[in-house]
């Protein structure tokens, strides 16, 4: 396990991040966009944990940050789903391109 | 309640100064309330009550009476103060404490609370250690603009003069400005279509030429006295001020009051132009004055007259006893300071004895030591051998040095201010135009206040003026007195003759001050104030009697119609000509004696004698010409002469009082000796010691040549008066002869040596041209017919050819750029994320590439 090193973790993190960004950028379904955001957050978590493992000075901080991000993600998911639900109630769709009511 | 009267009687003068200010404030408040209530007088009861209480539609006379009463009270205070001052038994420091006070007005910079005594002790210790143990201890750097008063003989006398003459002029104005008390005043001289009324010398146009247009306005009785009161307050404050800054403040107040008063009939274009001219020409002088003040502030560290004098002139004594070279300018050379422990200190040395060239710097002396036992002054021997040390940023308690040329510039700056205020060449052009104001104003400006301020200030700041500056003053005075007198020879407007005569007499004063005749110059200021006020008020009486006709050519034979005016004016004319035993004789004789003495010692300055002697003759000529033309012979305009009447007592009373003053004001015993003049003796008490130091040979010589000068002056005056008698009395002047064609030199003088034309061409035209050019550059040339930029169908037009166009184009460019950028902001989440990701990628890529 120790032989793996930092780089594969970072590559995994980068892959997840790219997937997340692509998901946010191309999907029109709001729920899918939310899932993309979760992917981005989790890629960051992988990054933090990996650095915590391989950098002795940040052993504790990285893990605490990860816990923080998980809590944040949960809260964010709750609020975002509530917004999506309301949006659906008003517009009968969850297409983010339809959310143009506030455009000047 | 009146304890202060015995301890600090000088406060009387503060009260006297504030009295006219009080009148001003009351009048201003009343007028403001009336003006504010006027629009609501129909609506509210309170507003209506206030409006009618403060005059209503009719200008109230009571304001004028109140201002006159205040001025009379100030005159009483002035005379009381003069009596107290002349009988004051104290002297020295006690005297100064009784008659001067000062307070900090505006404090500048950090305050070091070290008491001067403590610092003095430190400095003494430092000095005892041999002056090589590091720089001297920092002195308390208290810097403050101050308010203060300081009464000496000159102040006391001038204060009494200003208040007395002011009171008489106020009284005269009550009669002269009578028509301003009407709710409707018709001003015949306002011409709707006048284009060229500002043209110089066009004042002889009769009012009938603008018939058909009648301008009516509300009378401005209260406003006139409002301005007069402020004017007098400013002048009094200037007189009692003990520092240059306070003088400057009053100086500007005097300037702005003259602006208001000259432009009193501001509906007339000529009056508005004259007011502007007076103000602007004075600004030129004031710029110089300000430069002088700033140099003094920077180098001397104080603006208090007495302290500045002590700073620039060597002290009278130090711990080694009296100094032989007291009260002089000490010029030194900067020498290298090779002692490394005193880097922030410069070293100065007196030039060696065998070197005739004077030093490049002027030594400045510390003020801190007043006690002789601590005062190690600039002993001659010491400063020549060892030199003295001065910090780079010397404060008032250090030795210091100012480059001599800068010191001369400082003096010239102050003199430039005085030249502007006292209407000397080349800034004299505003004074004759100032005749546009009501005649009492002319009297006030010419006699007691504004023009006196310049001469007074030179007298005040006399110890600060380098010999070079004094010579400049003398020549300015000599040139002015000659030029103005030649112009006065031919003027036909009664007030203009007097105006140029004022310029000329002020030139006499300047000349006297320049050649070291301090007492003579200021004595002439005082005597001139009385007889010039008399002459102006007489001319006012004539103008009033002739229904605002000012053209001498149309007068004649007024003597029988207005005997009191004729007689009092004759006294004034005799006084200004220097007829023996009248006040003008004493001062003018003294000036001529001084210039004769000066020229006999310095023959290269012959002009300083020739011009005043010649001018003394011309003075007699033009003054008698005026009197003969106005009062003797047959009436040249019978129609005008019909209506002439003597003025009411409120106007003739001041004339009589002033006539008495014009005769007796300079008297002493024995009467026939000029040098016995009591007023001159009083002034002599205030003469700065530096005058005697600098002009000792001249003073000795003056006593020798006095009689000769007296004879010379009398002969000159007799010749002038005789010529006038011949041309304007024996040969009856006719209207045809007076208005007929004239030779070239006559026109040259009539056009005032073309000063106005030259200034127009040299300064006014280029300025106006530049303004026109700027306006043309500024204006957009794109015509209005082109579609506006907001029209989306056409591209906006950018006009890069004009300044305004360039600025507009920049604005339009930004605006259209914004319109284009608007399209990018879709609000689409996906677009944003894409852009964000791409940008982040690009930036990271750049980071990677650049940091490689």
Boltz contact constraints between the chains, C-beta under 6 A:
constraints:
  - contact:
      token1: [A, 21]
      token2: [B, 837]
      max_distance: 6.0
  - contact:
      token1: [A, 24]
      token2: [B, 833]
      max_distance: 6.0
  - contact:
      token1: [A, 25]
      token2: [B, 830]
      max_distance: 6.0
  - contact:
      token1: [A, 25]
      token2: [B, 833]
      max_distance: 6.0
  - contact:
      token1: [A, 25]
      token2: [B, 834]
      max_distance: 6.0
  - contact:
      token1: [A, 96]
      token2: [B, 829]
      max_distance: 6.0
  - contact:
      token1: [A, 100]
      token2: [B, 827]
      max_distance: 6.0
  - contact:
      token1: [A, 103]
      token2: [B, 827]
      max_distance: 6.0
